[in-house]
């Protein structure tokens, strides 16, 4: 199991995956907005999305879990 975490503090602007999607290393799973800039969050490992822990518009801190991969 791998957890994709926020790499910056910001707001979840867009979720780019759905439960059941096959994700490869480097795929964008979400986009965070911070300081009026859009920052993609990429998966460090491949796998299948089993859970999306965040919602669009949610404020997150660096290190918060966003997506769980199996």
CHARMM-style PDB file with segment names, atoms N, HN, CA, C and O in Angstrom:
ATOM      1  N   UNK     1       0.843  -1.175   0.000  1.00  0.00      PROA
ATOM      2  CA  UNK     1       0.000   0.000   0.000  1.00  0.00      PROA
ATOM      3  C   UNK     1       0.892   1.244   0.000  1.00  0.00      PROA
ATOM      4  O   UNK     1       1.881   1.316   0.730  1.00  0.00      PROA
ATOM      5  N   UNK     2       0.527   2.208  -0.824  1.00  0.00      PROA
ATOM      6  HN  UNK     2      -0.276   2.149  -1.416  1.00  0.00      PROA
ATOM      7  CA  UNK     2       1.264   3.472  -0.892  1.00  0.00      PROA
ATOM      8  C   UNK     2       0.282   4.620  -0.691  1.00  0.00      PROA
ATOM      9  O   UNK     2      -0.866   4.558  -1.132  1.00  0.00      PROA
ATOM     10  N   UNK     3       0.744   5.653  -0.029  1.00  0.00      PROA
ATOM     11  HN  UNK     3       1.677   5.704   0.329  1.00  0.00      PROA
ATOM     12  CA  UNK     3      -0.083   6.830   0.206  1.00  0.00      PROA
ATOM     13  C   UNK     3       0.568   8.010  -0.506  1.00  0.00      PROA
ATOM     14  O   UNK     3       1.750   8.290  -0.300  1.00  0.00      PROA
ATOM     15  N   UNK     4      -0.204   8.702  -1.342  1.00  0.00      PROA
ATOM     16  HN  UNK     4      -1.163   8.475  -1.509  1.00  0.00      PROA
ATOM     17  CA  UNK     4       0.279   9.912  -1.996  1.00  0.00      PROA
ATOM     18  C   UNK     4      -0.077  11.072  -1.075  1.00  0.00      PROA
ATOM     19  O   UNK     4      -1.240  11.269  -0.722  1.00  0.00      PROA
ATOM     20  N   UNK     5       0.949  11.839  -0.690  1.00  0.00      PROA
ATOM     21  HN  UNK     5       1.893  11.679  -0.976  1.00  0.00      PROA
ATOM     22  CA  UNK     5       0.759  12.925   0.275  1.00  0.00      PROA
ATOM     23  C   UNK     5       0.938  14.284  -0.385  1.00  0.00      PROA
ATOM     24  O   UNK     5       1.596  14.410  -1.418  1.00  0.00      PROA
ATOM     25  N   UNK     6       0.342  15.295   0.231  1.00  0.00      PROA
ATOM     26  HN  UNK     6      -0.193  15.193   1.070  1.00  0.00      PROA
ATOM     27  CA  UNK     6       0.527  16.673  -0.223  1.00  0.00      PROA
ATOM     28  C   UNK     6       1.975  17.071   0.009  1.00  0.00      PROA
ATOM     29  O   UNK     6       2.517  16.827   1.087  1.00  0.00      PROA
ATOM     30  N   UNK     7       2.602  17.674  -0.976  1.00  0.00      PROA
ATOM     31  HN  UNK     7       2.162  17.873  -1.852  1.00  0.00      PROA
ATOM     32  CA  UNK     7       3.991  18.102  -0.834  1.00  0.00      PROA
ATOM     33  C   UNK     7       4.106  19.575  -0.434  1.00  0.00      PROA
ATOM     34  O   UNK     7       5.201  20.068  -0.162  1.00  0.00      PROA
ATOM     35  N   UNK     8       2.974  20.267  -0.400  1.00  0.00      PROA
ATOM     36  HN  UNK     8       2.085  19.866  -0.620  1.00  0.00      PROA
ATOM     37  CA  UNK     8       2.924  21.663   0.031  1.00  0.00      PROA
ATOM     38  C   UNK     8       1.608  21.894   0.778  1.00  0.00      PROA
ATOM     39  O   UNK     8       0.674  21.100   0.668  1.00  0.00      PROA
ATOM     40  N   UNK     9       1.548  22.975   1.527  1.00  0.00      PROA
ATOM     41  HN  UNK     9       2.307  23.620   1.616  1.00  0.00      PROA
ATOM     42  CA  UNK     9       0.300  23.394   2.156  1.00  0.00      PROA
ATOM     43  C   UNK     9      -0.493  24.175   1.123  1.00  0.00      PROA
ATOM     44  O   UNK     9       0.051  25.048   0.447  1.00  0.00      PROA
ATOM     45  N   UNK    10      -1.777  23.864   1.000  1.00  0.00      PROA
ATOM     46  HN  UNK    10      -2.219  23.155   1.549  1.00  0.00      PROA
ATOM     47  CA  UNK    10      -2.608  24.557   0.023  1.00  0.00      PROA
ATOM     48  C   UNK    10      -4.025  24.030   0.046  1.00  0.00      PROA
ATOM     49  O   UNK    10      -4.485  23.477   1.044  1.00  0.00      PROA
ATOM     50  N   UNK    11      -4.710  24.210  -1.072  1.00  0.00      PROA
ATOM     51  HN  UNK    11      -4.337  24.660  -1.883  1.00  0.00      PROA
ATOM     52  CA  UNK    11      -6.088  23.767  -1.236  1.00  0.00      PROA
ATOM     53  C   UNK    11      -6.144  22.774  -2.389  1.00  0.00      PROA
ATOM     54  O   UNK    11      -5.509  22.982  -3.423  1.00  0.00      PROA
ATOM     55  N   UNK    12      -6.905  21.690  -2.213  1.00  0.00      PROA
ATOM     56  HN  UNK    12      -7.421  21.521  -1.373  1.00  0.00      PROA
ATOM     57  CA  UNK    12      -7.078  20.722  -3.293  1.00  0.00      PROA
ATOM     58  C   UNK    12      -7.922  21.404  -4.366  1.00  0.00      PROA
ATOM     59  O   UNK    12      -9.112  21.650  -4.171  1.00  0.00      PROA
ATOM     60  N   UNK    13      -7.300  21.702  -5.488  1.00  0.00      PROA
ATOM     61  HN  UNK    13      -6.333  21.502  -5.647  1.00  0.00      PROA
ATOM     62  CA  UNK    13      -7.984  22.398  -6.573  1.00  0.00      PROA
ATOM     63  C   UNK    13      -8.752  21.409  -7.441  1.00  0.00      PROA
ATOM     64  O   UNK    13      -9.893  21.666  -7.825  1.00  0.00      PROA
ATOM     65  N   UNK    14      -8.111  20.255  -7.754  1.00  0.00      PROA
ATOM     66  HN  UNK    14      -7.184  20.046  -7.442  1.00  0.00      PROA
ATOM     67  CA  UNK    14      -8.752  19.256  -8.612  1.00  0.00      PROA
ATOM     68  C   UNK    14      -8.195  17.877  -8.301  1.00  0.00      PROA
ATOM     69  O   UNK    14      -6.992  17.719  -8.090  1.00  0.00      PROA
ATOM     70  N   UNK    15      -9.066  16.886  -8.273  1.00  0.00      PROA
ATOM     71  HN  UNK    15     -10.043  17.015  -8.443  1.00  0.00      PROA
ATOM     72  CA  UNK    15      -8.657  15.491  -8.121  1.00  0.00      PROA
ATOM     73  C   UNK    15      -8.616  14.896  -9.524  1.00  0.00      PROA
ATOM     74  O   UNK    15      -9.597  14.972 -10.264  1.00  0.00      PROA
ATOM     75  N   UNK    16      -7.492  14.310  -9.884  1.00  0.00      PROA
ATOM     76  HN  UNK    16      -6.695  14.248  -9.283  1.00  0.00      PROA
ATOM     77  CA  UNK    16      -7.257  13.830 -11.245  1.00  0.00      PROA
ATOM     78  C   UNK    16      -7.392  12.310 -11.388  1.00  0.00      PROA
ATOM     79  O   UNK    16      -6.993  11.753 -12.411  1.00  0.00      PROA
ATOM     80  N   UNK    17      -7.948  11.637 -10.384  1.00  0.00      PROA
ATOM     81  HN  UNK    17      -8.272  12.090  -9.553  1.00  0.00      PROA
ATOM     82  CA  UNK    17      -8.088  10.186 -10.461  1.00  0.00      PROA
ATOM     83  C   UNK    17      -9.396   9.774  -9.788  1.00  0.00      PROA
ATOM     84  O   UNK    17     -10.056  10.579  -9.130  1.00  0.00      PROA
ATOM     85  N   UNK    18      -9.750   8.512  -9.966  1.00  0.00      PROA
ATOM     86  HN  UNK    18      -9.213   7.859 -10.500  1.00  0.00      PROA
ATOM     87  CA  UNK    18     -10.956   7.960  -9.347  1.00  0.00      PROA
ATOM     88  C   UNK    18     -10.613   6.597  -8.754  1.00  0.00      PROA
ATOM     89  O   UNK    18      -9.642   5.962  -9.164  1.00  0.00      PROA
ATOM     90  N   UNK    19     -11.408   6.155  -7.796  1.00  0.00      PROA
ATOM     91  HN  UNK    19     -12.197   6.671  -7.463  1.00  0.00      PROA
ATOM     92  CA  UNK    19     -11.202   4.829  -7.206  1.00  0.00      PROA
ATOM     93  C   UNK    19     -11.275   3.786  -8.319  1.00  0.00      PROA
ATOM     94  O   UNK    19     -12.198   3.780  -9.133  1.00  0.00      PROA
ATOM     95  N   UNK    20     -10.283   2.911  -8.330  1.00  0.00      PROA
ATOM     96  HN  UNK    20      -9.533   2.916  -7.669  1.00  0.00      PROA
ATOM     97  CA  UNK    20     -10.215   1.861  -9.348  1.00  0.00      PROA
ATOM     98  C   UNK    20      -9.269   2.181 -10.492  1.00  0.00      PROA
ATOM     99  O   UNK    20      -8.928   1.293 -11.273  1.00  0.00      PROA
ATOM    100  N   UNK    21      -8.832   3.445 -10.608  1.00  0.00      PROA
ATOM    101  HN  UNK    21      -9.109   4.166  -9.973  1.00  0.00      PROA
ATOM    102  CA  UNK    21      -7.896   3.820 -11.669  1.00  0.00      PROA
ATOM    103  C   UNK    21      -6.535   3.186 -11.441  1.00  0.00      PROA
ATOM    104  O   UNK    21      -6.064   3.084 -10.308  1.00  0.00      PROA
ATOM    105  N   UNK    22      -5.904   2.758 -12.538  1.00  0.00      PROA
ATOM    106  HN  UNK    22      -6.286   2.841 -13.458  1.00  0.00      PROA
ATOM    107  CA  UNK    22      -4.521   2.276 -12.485  1.00  0.00      PROA
ATOM    108  C   UNK    22      -3.609   3.487 -12.624  1.00  0.00      PROA
ATOM    109  O   UNK    22      -3.725   4.252 -13.581  1.00  0.00      PROA
ATOM    110  N   UNK    23      -2.705   3.659 -11.670  1.00  0.00      PROA
ATOM    111  HN  UNK    23      -2.611   3.037 -10.893  1.00  0.00      PROA
ATOM    112  CA  UNK    23      -1.802   4.797 -11.627  1.00  0.00      PROA
ATOM    113  C   UNK    23      -0.373   4.297 -11.791  1.00  0.00      PROA
ATOM    114  O   UNK    23       0.012   3.296 -11.188  1.00  0.00      PROA
ATOM    115  N   UNK    24       0.408   4.990 -12.600  1.00  0.00      PROA
ATOM    116  HN  UNK    24       0.095   5.804 -13.090  1.00  0.00      PROA
ATOM    117  CA  UNK    24       1.820   4.667 -12.754  1.00  0.00      PROA
ATOM    118  C   UNK    24       2.657   5.721 -12.049  1.00  0.00      PROA
ATOM    119  O   UNK    24       2.197   6.839 -11.817  1.00  0.00      PROA
ATOM    120  N   UNK    25       3.869   5.365 -11.714  1.00  0.00      PROA
ATOM    121  HN  UNK    25       4.242   4.457 -11.903  1.00  0.00      PROA
ATOM    122  CA  UNK    25       4.785   6.318 -11.089  1.00  0.00      PROA
ATOM    123  C   UNK    25       4.889   7.564 -11.961  1.00  0.00      PROA
ATOM    124  O   UNK    25       5.119   7.465 -13.167  1.00  0.00      PROA
ATOM    125  N   UNK    26       4.720   8.735 -11.352  1.00  0.00      PROA
ATOM    126  HN  UNK    26       4.533   8.815 -10.373  1.00  0.00      PROA
ATOM    127  CA  UNK    26       4.807   9.997 -12.076  1.00  0.00      PROA
ATOM    128  C   UNK    26       3.479  10.545 -12.560  1.00  0.00      PROA
ATOM    129  O   UNK    26       3.412  11.691 -13.006  1.00  0.00      PROA
ATOM    130  N   UNK    27       2.404   9.741 -12.481  1.00  0.00      PROA
ATOM    131  HN  UNK    27       2.458   8.810 -12.118  1.00  0.00      PROA
ATOM    132  CA  UNK    27       1.083  10.232 -12.878  1.00  0.00      PROA
ATOM    133  C   UNK    27       0.584  11.281 -11.888  1.00  0.00      PROA
ATOM    134  O   UNK    27       0.811  11.162 -10.684  1.00  0.00      PROA
ATOM    135  N   UNK    28      -0.090  12.302 -12.394  1.00  0.00      PROA
ATOM    136  HN  UNK    28      -0.273  12.399 -13.372  1.00  0.00      PROA
ATOM    137  CA  UNK    28      -0.685  13.326 -11.533  1.00  0.00      PROA
ATOM    138  C   UNK    28      -1.981  12.781 -10.949  1.00  0.00      PROA
ATOM    139  O   UNK    28      -2.858  12.342 -11.692  1.00  0.00      PROA
ATOM    140  N   UNK    29      -2.111  12.806  -9.615  1.00  0.00      PROA
ATOM    141  HN  UNK    29      -1.399  13.164  -9.011  1.00  0.00      PROA
ATOM    142  CA  UNK    29      -3.324  12.316  -8.961  1.00  0.00      PROA
ATOM    143  C   UNK    29      -4.200  13.453  -8.457  1.00  0.00      PROA
ATOM    144  O   UNK    29      -5.405  13.282  -8.274  1.00  0.00      PROA
ATOM    145  N   UNK    30      -3.587  14.621  -8.232  1.00  0.00      PROA
ATOM    146  HN  UNK    30      -2.608  14.760  -8.380  1.00  0.00      PROA
ATOM    147  CA  UNK    30      -4.345  15.784  -7.756  1.00  0.00      PROA
ATOM    148  C   UNK    30      -3.563  17.047  -8.102  1.00  0.00      PROA
ATOM    149  O   UNK    30      -2.368  17.001  -8.393  1.00  0.00      PROA
ATOM    150  N   UNK    31      -4.264  18.170  -8.064  1.00  0.00      PROA
ATOM    151  HN  UNK    31      -5.235  18.208  -7.828  1.00  0.00      PROA
ATOM    152  CA  UNK    31      -3.620  19.463  -8.264  1.00  0.00      PROA
ATOM    153  C   UNK    31      -3.943  20.324  -7.053  1.00  0.00      PROA
ATOM    154  O   UNK    31      -5.105  20.508  -6.691  1.00  0.00      PROA
ATOM    155  N   UNK    32      -2.888  20.850  -6.432  1.00  0.00      PROA
ATOM    156  HN  UNK    32      -1.944  20.701  -6.726  1.00  0.00      PROA
ATOM    157  CA  UNK    32      -3.055  21.727  -5.283  1.00  0.00      PROA
ATOM    158  C   UNK    32      -2.865  23.173  -5.724  1.00  0.00      PROA
ATOM    159  O   UNK    32      -2.072  23.458  -6.622  1.00  0.00      PROA
ATOM    160  N   UNK    33      -3.592  24.074  -5.093  1.00  0.00      PROA
ATOM    161  HN  UNK    33      -4.236  23.843  -4.363  1.00  0.00      PROA
ATOM    162  CA  UNK    33      -3.430  25.505  -5.330  1.00  0.00      PROA
ATOM    163  C   UNK    33      -2.794  26.097  -4.090  1.00  0.00      PROA
ATOM    164  O   UNK    33      -3.287  25.930  -2.974  1.00  0.00      PROA
ATOM    165  N   UNK    34      -1.686  26.793  -4.306  1.00  0.00      PROA
ATOM    166  HN  UNK    34      -1.285  26.929  -5.212  1.00  0.00      PROA
ATOM    167  CA  UNK    34      -0.985  27.438  -3.199  1.00  0.00      PROA
ATOM    168  C   UNK    34      -0.377  28.732  -3.725  1.00  0.00      PROA
ATOM    169  O   UNK    34       0.317  28.729  -4.742  1.00  0.00      PROA
ATOM    170  N   UNK    35      -0.634  29.812  -3.048  1.00  0.00      PROA
ATOM    171  HN  UNK    35      -1.198  29.814  -2.223  1.00  0.00      PROA
ATOM    172  CA  UNK    35      -0.119  31.123  -3.438  1.00  0.00      PROA
ATOM    173  C   UNK    35      -0.489  31.454  -4.891  1.00  0.00      PROA
ATOM    174  O   UNK    35       0.317  32.003  -5.642  1.00  0.00      PROA
ATOM    175  N   UNK    36      -1.727  31.106  -5.267  1.00  0.00      PROA
ATOM    176  HN  UNK    36      -2.382  30.660  -4.657  1.00  0.00      PROA
ATOM    177  CA  UNK    36      -2.278  31.364  -6.600  1.00  0.00      PROA
ATOM    178  C   UNK    36      -1.530  30.625  -7.713  1.00  0.00      PROA
ATOM    179  O   UNK    36      -1.579  31.025  -8.876  1.00  0.00      PROA
ATOM    180  N   UNK    37      -0.837  29.541  -7.344  1.00  0.00      PROA
ATOM    181  HN  UNK    37      -0.798  29.216  -6.399  1.00  0.00      PROA
ATOM    182  CA  UNK    37      -0.159  28.696  -8.322  1.00  0.00      PROA
ATOM    183  C   UNK    37      -0.739  27.287  -8.232  1.00  0.00      PROA
ATOM    184  O   UNK    37      -1.038  26.803  -7.140  1.00  0.00      PROA
ATOM    185  N   UNK    38      -0.896  26.635  -9.372  1.00  0.00      PROA
ATOM    186  HN  UNK    38      -0.653  27.028 -10.259  1.00  0.00      PROA
ATOM    187  CA  UNK    38      -1.369  25.259  -9.410  1.00  0.00      PROA
ATOM    188  C   UNK    38      -0.166  24.328  -9.426  1.00  0.00      PROA
ATOM    189  O   UNK    38       0.714  24.442 -10.279  1.00  0.00      PROA
ATOM    190  N   UNK    39      -0.143  23.397  -8.460  1.00  0.00      PROA
ATOM    191  HN  UNK    39      -0.858  23.304  -7.767  1.00  0.00      PROA
ATOM    192  CA  UNK    39       0.980  22.485  -8.302  1.00  0.00      PROA
ATOM    193  C   UNK    39       0.492  21.040  -8.415  1.00  0.00      PROA
ATOM    194  O   UNK    39      -0.290  20.596  -7.574  1.00  0.00      PROA
ATOM    195  N   UNK    40       0.933  20.296  -9.435  1.00  0.00      PROA
ATOM    196  HN  UNK    40       1.567  20.657 -10.119  1.00  0.00      PROA
ATOM    197  CA  UNK    40       0.511  18.893  -9.552  1.00  0.00      PROA
ATOM    198  C   UNK    40       1.147  18.033  -8.464  1.00  0.00      PROA
ATOM    199  O   UNK    40       2.289  18.255  -8.062  1.00  0.00      PROA
ATOM    200  N   UNK    41       0.383  17.047  -7.998  1.00  0.00      PROA
ATOM    201  HN  UNK    41      -0.545  16.867  -8.324  1.00  0.00      PROA
ATOM    202  CA  UNK    41       0.897  16.057  -7.041  1.00  0.00      PROA
ATOM    203  C   UNK    41       1.007  14.745  -7.804  1.00  0.00      PROA
ATOM    204  O   UNK    41       0.007  14.209  -8.283  1.00  0.00      PROA
ATOM    205  N   UNK    42       2.220  14.235  -7.911  1.00  0.00      PROA
ATOM    206  HN  UNK    42       3.032  14.670  -7.522  1.00  0.00      PROA
ATOM    207  CA  UNK    42       2.478  13.020  -8.675  1.00  0.00      PROA
ATOM    208  C   UNK    42       2.684  11.822  -7.760  1.00  0.00      PROA
ATOM    209  O   UNK    42       3.220  11.944  -6.658  1.00  0.00      PROA
ATOM    210  N   UNK    43       2.248  10.665  -8.237  1.00  0.00      PROA
ATOM    211  HN  UNK    43       1.812  10.565  -9.131  1.00  0.00      PROA
ATOM    212  CA  UNK    43       2.439   9.419  -7.491  1.00  0.00      PROA
ATOM    213  C   UNK    43       3.914   9.018  -7.533  1.00  0.00      PROA
ATOM    214  O   UNK    43       4.549   9.060  -8.587  1.00  0.00      PROA
ATOM    215  N   UNK    44       4.442   8.635  -6.391  1.00  0.00      PROA
ATOM    216  HN  UNK    44       3.926   8.601  -5.535  1.00  0.00      PROA
ATOM    217  CA  UNK    44       5.832   8.170  -6.330  1.00  0.00      PROA
ATOM    218  C   UNK    44       5.923   6.685  -6.653  1.00  0.00      PROA
ATOM    219  O   UNK    44       6.998   6.186  -6.988  1.00  0.00      PROA
ATOM    220  N   UNK    45       4.798   5.972  -6.555  1.00  0.00      PROA
ATOM    221  HN  UNK    45       3.925   6.377  -6.283  1.00  0.00      PROA
ATOM    222  CA  UNK    45       4.729   4.550  -6.858  1.00  0.00      PROA
ATOM    223  C   UNK    45       3.505   4.309  -7.737  1.00  0.00      PROA
ATOM    224  O   UNK    45       2.586   5.126  -7.781  1.00  0.00      PROA
ATOM    225  N   UNK    46       3.509   3.181  -8.430  1.00  0.00      PROA
ATOM    226  HN  UNK    46       4.256   2.517  -8.394  1.00  0.00      PROA
ATOM    227  CA  UNK    46       2.345   2.789  -9.208  1.00  0.00      PROA
ATOM    228  C   UNK    46       1.399   1.949  -8.370  1.00  0.00      PROA
ATOM    229  O   UNK    46       1.773   1.449  -7.309  1.00  0.00      PROA
ATOM    230  N   UNK    47       0.184   1.797  -8.845  1.00  0.00      PROA
ATOM    231  HN  UNK    47      -0.120   2.203  -9.707  1.00  0.00      PROA
ATOM    232  CA  UNK    47      -0.797   0.973  -8.148  1.00  0.00      PROA
ATOM    233  C   UNK    47      -2.204   1.312  -8.588  1.00  0.00      PROA
ATOM    234  O   UNK    47      -2.408   2.057  -9.546  1.00  0.00      PROA
ATOM    235  N   UNK    48      -3.167   0.761  -7.881  1.00  0.00      PROA
ATOM    236  HN  UNK    48      -3.001   0.156  -7.102  1.00  0.00      PROA
ATOM    237  CA  UNK    48      -4.581   1.016  -8.142  1.00  0.00      PROA
ATOM    238  C   UNK    48      -5.132   1.884  -7.026  1.00  0.00      PROA
ATOM    239  O   UNK    48      -4.885   1.624  -5.849  1.00  0.00      PROA
ATOM    240  N   UNK    49      -5.882   2.920  -7.399  1.00  0.00      PROA
ATOM    241  HN  UNK    49      -6.083   3.131  -8.356  1.00  0.00      PROA
ATOM    242  CA  UNK    49      -6.471   3.819  -6.404  1.00  0.00      PROA
ATOM    243  C   UNK    49      -7.527   3.044  -5.622  1.00  0.00      PROA
ATOM    244  O   UNK    49      -8.492   2.542  -6.199  1.00  0.00      PROA
ATOM    245  N   UNK    50      -7.340   2.948  -4.298  1.00  0.00      PROA
ATOM    246  HN  UNK    50      -6.556   3.356  -3.829  1.00  0.00      PROA
ATOM    247  CA  UNK    50      -8.315   2.259  -3.451  1.00  0.00      PROA
ATOM    248  C   UNK    50      -9.138   3.236  -2.619  1.00  0.00      PROA
ATOM    249  O   UNK    50     -10.237   2.909  -2.170  1.00  0.00      PROA
ATOM    250  N   UNK    51      -8.593   4.455  -2.414  1.00  0.00      PROA
ATOM    251  HN  UNK    51      -7.701   4.721  -2.779  1.00  0.00      PROA
ATOM    252  CA  UNK    51      -9.310   5.441  -1.610  1.00  0.00      PROA
ATOM    253  C   UNK    51      -8.812   6.837  -1.951  1.00  0.00      PROA
ATOM    254  O   UNK    51      -7.614   7.055  -2.127  1.00  0.00      PROA
ATOM    255  N   UNK    52      -9.742   7.776  -2.043  1.00  0.00      PROA
ATOM    256  HN  UNK    52     -10.716   7.598  -1.900  1.00  0.00      PROA
ATOM    257  CA  UNK    52      -9.400   9.184  -2.189  1.00  0.00      PROA
ATOM    258  C   UNK    52      -9.756   9.834  -0.862  1.00  0.00      PROA
ATOM    259  O   UNK    52     -10.925   9.894  -0.482  1.00  0.00      PROA
ATOM    260  N   UNK    53      -8.734  10.321  -0.159  1.00  0.00      PROA
ATOM    261  HN  UNK    53      -7.784  10.272  -0.468  1.00  0.00      PROA
ATOM    262  CA  UNK    53      -8.884  10.779   1.215  1.00  0.00      PROA
ATOM    263  C   UNK    53      -9.294  12.252   1.291  1.00  0.00      PROA
ATOM    264  O   UNK    53      -9.771  12.704   2.332  1.00  0.00      PROA
ATOM    265  N   UNK    54      -9.113  13.001   0.206  1.00  0.00      PROA
ATOM    266  HN  UNK    54      -8.725  12.634  -0.639  1.00  0.00      PROA
ATOM    267  CA  UNK    54      -9.401  14.436   0.213  1.00  0.00      PROA
ATOM    268  C   UNK    54     -10.585  14.751  -0.700  1.00  0.00      PROA
ATOM    269  O   UNK    54     -11.061  13.896  -1.446  1.00  0.00      PROA
ATOM    270  N   UNK    55     -11.040  15.980  -0.623  1.00  0.00      PROA
ATOM    271  HN  UNK    55     -10.654  16.675  -0.017  1.00  0.00      PROA
ATOM    272  CA  UNK    55     -12.107  16.457  -1.508  1.00  0.00      PROA
ATOM    273  C   UNK    55     -11.662  17.767  -2.148  1.00  0.00      PROA
ATOM    274  O   UNK    55     -10.838  18.491  -1.588  1.00  0.00      PROA
ATOM    275  N   UNK    56     -12.206  18.066  -3.312  1.00  0.00      PROA
ATOM    276  HN  UNK    56     -12.876  17.478  -3.767  1.00  0.00      PROA
ATOM    277  CA  UNK    56     -11.881  19.327  -3.969  1.00  0.00      PROA
ATOM    278  C   UNK    56     -12.341  20.481  -3.083  1.00  0.00      PROA
ATOM    279  O   UNK    56     -13.449  20.463  -2.545  1.00  0.00      PROA
ATOM    280  N   UNK    57     -11.485  21.472  -2.941  1.00  0.00      PROA
ATOM    281  HN  UNK    57     -10.585  21.487  -3.377  1.00  0.00      PROA
ATOM    282  CA  UNK    57     -11.768  22.623  -2.094  1.00  0.00      PROA
ATOM    283  C   UNK    57     -11.266  22.485  -0.665  1.00  0.00      PROA
ATOM    284  O   UNK    57     -11.314  23.444   0.104  1.00  0.00      PROA
ATOM    285  N   UNK    58     -10.786  21.303  -0.304  1.00  0.00      PROA
ATOM    286  HN  UNK    58     -10.747  20.523  -0.929  1.00  0.00      PROA
ATOM    287  CA  UNK    58     -10.298  21.049   1.059  1.00  0.00      PROA
ATOM    288  C   UNK    58      -8.912  21.648   1.259  1.00  0.00      PROA
ATOM    289  O   UNK    58      -8.051  21.533   0.386  1.00  0.00      PROA
ATOM    290  N   UNK    59      -8.696  22.280   2.397  1.00  0.00      PROA
ATOM    291  HN  UNK    59      -9.395  22.373   3.106  1.00  0.00      PROA
ATOM    292  CA  UNK    59      -7.371  22.771   2.765  1.00  0.00      PROA
ATOM    293  C   UNK    59      -6.543  21.604   3.296  1.00  0.00      PROA
ATOM    294  O   UNK    59      -7.025  20.817   4.110  1.00  0.00      PROA
ATOM    295  N   UNK    60      -5.303  21.494   2.838  1.00  0.00      PROA
ATOM    296  HN  UNK    60      -4.911  22.134   2.176  1.00  0.00      PROA
ATOM    297  CA  UNK    60      -4.406  20.429   3.289  1.00  0.00      PROA
ATOM    298  C   UNK    60      -3.063  21.029   3.690  1.00  0.00      PROA
ATOM    299  O   UNK    60      -2.670  22.099   3.224  1.00  0.00      PROA
ATOM    300  N   UNK    61      -2.382  20.314   4.560  1.00  0.00      PROA
ATOM    301  HN  UNK    61      -2.701  19.446   4.938  1.00  0.00      PROA
ATOM    302  CA  UNK    61      -1.041  20.707   4.992  1.00  0.00      PROA
ATOM    303  C   UNK    61      -0.025  19.761   4.365  1.00  0.00      PROA
ATOM    304  O   UNK    61      -0.370  18.659   3.940  1.00  0.00      PROA
ATOM    305  N   UNK    62       1.215  20.196   4.312  1.00  0.00      PROA
ATOM    306  HN  UNK    62       1.495  21.092   4.658  1.00  0.00      PROA
ATOM    307  CA  UNK    62       2.276  19.349   3.798  1.00  0.00      PROA
ATOM    308  C   UNK    62       2.296  18.035   4.577  1.00  0.00      PROA
ATOM    309  O   UNK    62       2.312  18.033   5.808  1.00  0.00      PROA
ATOM    310  N   UNK    63       2.293  16.910   3.842  1.00  0.00      PROA
ATOM    311  HN  UNK    63       2.280  16.912   2.842  1.00  0.00      PROA
ATOM    312  CA  UNK    63       2.326  15.598   4.470  1.00  0.00      PROA
ATOM    313  C   UNK    63       0.962  14.952   4.658  1.00  0.00      PROA
ATOM    314  O   UNK    63       0.886  13.771   4.997  1.00  0.00      PROA
ATOM    315  N   UNK    64      -0.128  15.709   4.444  1.00  0.00      PROA
ATOM    316  HN  UNK    64      -0.065  16.668   4.169  1.00  0.00      PROA
ATOM    317  CA  UNK    64      -1.471  15.127   4.581  1.00  0.00      PROA
ATOM    318  C   UNK    64      -1.699  14.104   3.459  1.00  0.00      PROA
ATOM    319  O   UNK    64      -1.296  14.336   2.319  1.00  0.00      PROA
ATOM    320  N   UNK    65      -2.344  12.976   3.778  1.00  0.00      PROA
ATOM    321  HN  UNK    65      -2.672  12.788   4.704  1.00  0.00      PROA
ATOM    322  CA  UNK    65      -2.634  11.978   2.746  1.00  0.00      PROA
ATOM    323  C   UNK    65      -3.717  12.486   1.794  1.00  0.00      PROA
ATOM    324  O   UNK    65      -4.677  13.133   2.215  1.00  0.00      PROA
ATOM    325  N   UNK    66      -3.549  12.185   0.508  1.00  0.00      PROA
ATOM    326  HN  UNK    66      -2.770  11.660   0.166  1.00  0.00      PROA
ATOM    327  CA  UNK    66      -4.523  12.581  -0.504  1.00  0.00      PROA
ATOM    328  C   UNK    66      -5.189  11.375  -1.144  1.00  0.00      PROA
ATOM    329  O   UNK    66      -6.411  11.319  -1.280  1.00  0.00      PROA
ATOM    330  N   UNK    67      -4.351  10.395  -1.540  1.00  0.00      PROA
ATOM    331  HN  UNK    67      -3.358  10.440  -1.430  1.00  0.00      PROA
ATOM    332  CA  UNK    67      -4.831   9.225  -2.270  1.00  0.00      PROA
ATOM    333  C   UNK    67      -4.101   7.979  -1.760  1.00  0.00      PROA
ATOM    334  O   UNK    67      -2.903   8.024  -1.481  1.00  0.00      PROA
ATOM    335  N   UNK    68      -4.835   6.869  -1.641  1.00  0.00      PROA
ATOM    336  HN  UNK    68      -5.809   6.833  -1.868  1.00  0.00      PROA
ATOM    337  CA  UNK    68      -4.237   5.603  -1.223  1.00  0.00      PROA
ATOM    338  C   UNK    68      -4.204   4.671  -2.430  1.00  0.00      PROA
ATOM    339  O   UNK    68      -5.208   4.481  -3.117  1.00  0.00      PROA
ATOM    340  N   UNK    69      -3.023   4.090  -2.674  1.00  0.00      PROA
ATOM    341  HN  UNK    69      -2.207   4.244  -2.117  1.00  0.00      PROA
ATOM    342  CA  UNK    69      -2.822   3.129  -3.773  1.00  0.00      PROA
ATOM    343  C   UNK    69      -2.531   1.760  -3.198  1.00  0.00      PROA
ATOM    344  O   UNK    69      -1.922   1.638  -2.136  1.00  0.00      PROA
ATOM    345  N   UNK    70      -2.969   0.733  -3.904  1.00  0.00      PROA
ATOM    346  HN  UNK    70      -3.464   0.833  -4.767  1.00  0.00      PROA
ATOM    347  CA  UNK    70      -2.651  -0.643  -3.497  1.00  0.00      PROA
ATOM    348  C   UNK    70      -1.844  -1.289  -4.586  1.00  0.00      PROA
ATOM    349  OT1 UNK    70      -1.461  -2.453  -4.464  1.00  0.00      PROA
TER     350      UNK     70
END
